[in-house]
Amino acid sequence: MTFSGEQYHGVVVPPAQTDGFIFNHTMLRIKDPSVSLNFYS
Protein backbone atom coordinates (compact mmCIF):
# COMPACT_ATOMS: atom_id res chain seq x y z
CA MET A 1 0.00 0.00 0.00
CA THR A 2 1.41 3.36 -0.95
CA PHE A 3 0.51 6.68 0.62
CA SER A 4 1.16 9.85 -1.32
CA GLY A 5 1.03 13.40 -0.06
CA GLU A 6 0.22 12.43 3.52
CA GLN A 7 2.39 11.65 6.52
CA TYR A 8 1.58 8.73 8.81
CA HIS A 9 3.64 7.81 11.86
CA GLY A 10 5.61 4.62 11.17
CA VAL A 11 5.01 4.58 7.40
CA VAL A 12 8.26 4.46 5.45
CA VAL A 13 9.27 3.91 1.84
CA PRO A 14 9.76 0.15 1.30
CA PRO A 15 13.40 -0.90 0.79
CA ALA A 16 14.39 -1.75 -2.79
CA GLN A 17 15.37 -5.29 -1.63
CA THR A 18 11.69 -6.04 -0.95
CA ASP A 19 10.42 -4.93 -4.37
CA GLY A 20 8.03 -7.59 -5.66
CA PHE A 21 7.48 -9.25 -2.27
CA ILE A 22 3.90 -9.94 -1.18
CA PHE A 23 3.04 -10.70 2.45
CA ASN A 24 0.00 -12.92 2.86
CA HIS A 25 -1.18 -13.49 6.42
CA THR A 26 -3.77 -15.89 7.74
CA MET A 27 -4.89 -16.19 11.34
CA LEU A 28 -6.78 -19.25 12.53
CA ARG A 29 -8.72 -19.14 15.77
CA ILE A 30 -8.63 -22.46 17.57
CA LYS A 31 -10.26 -23.73 20.75
CA ASP A 32 -7.81 -26.47 21.72
CA PRO A 33 -4.18 -26.03 20.60
CA SER A 34 -3.18 -29.63 21.34
CA VAL A 35 -5.95 -31.02 19.10
CA SER A 36 -5.08 -28.56 16.33
CA LEU A 37 -1.36 -29.38 16.53
CA ASN A 38 -2.14 -33.09 16.22
CA PHE A 39 -4.34 -32.40 13.19
CA TYR A 40 -1.78 -30.22 11.36
CA SER A 41 1.31 -32.26 12.32
C-alpha positions in Angstrom: 0.0 0.0 0.0 1.4 3.4 -1.0 0.5 6.7 0.6 1.2 9.9 -1.3 1.0 13.4 -0.1 0.2 12.4 3.5 2.4 11.6 6.5 1.6 8.7 8.8 3.6 7.8 11.9 5.6 4.6 11.2 5.0 4.6 7.4 8.3 4.5 5.4 9.3 3.9 1.8 9.8 0.2 1.3 13.4 -0.9 0.8 14.4 -1.8 -2.8 15.4 -5.3 -1.6 11.7 -6.0 -1.0 10.4 -4.9 -4.4 8.0 -7.6 -5.7 7.5 -9.2 -2.3 3.9 -9.9 -1.2 3.0 -10.7 2.4 0.0 -12.9 2.9 -1.2 -13.5 6.4 -3.8 -15.9 7.7 -4.9 -16.2 11.3 -6.8 -19.3 12.5 -8.7 -19.1 15.8 -8.6 -22.5 17.6 -10.3 -23.7 20.8 -7.8 -26.5 21.7 -4.2 -26.0 20.6 -3.2 -29.6 21.3 -6.0 -31.0 19.1 -5.1 -28.6 16.3 -1.4 -29.4 16.5 -2.1 -33.1 16.2 -4.3 -32.4 13.2 -1.8 -30.2 11.4 1.3 -32.3 12.3 
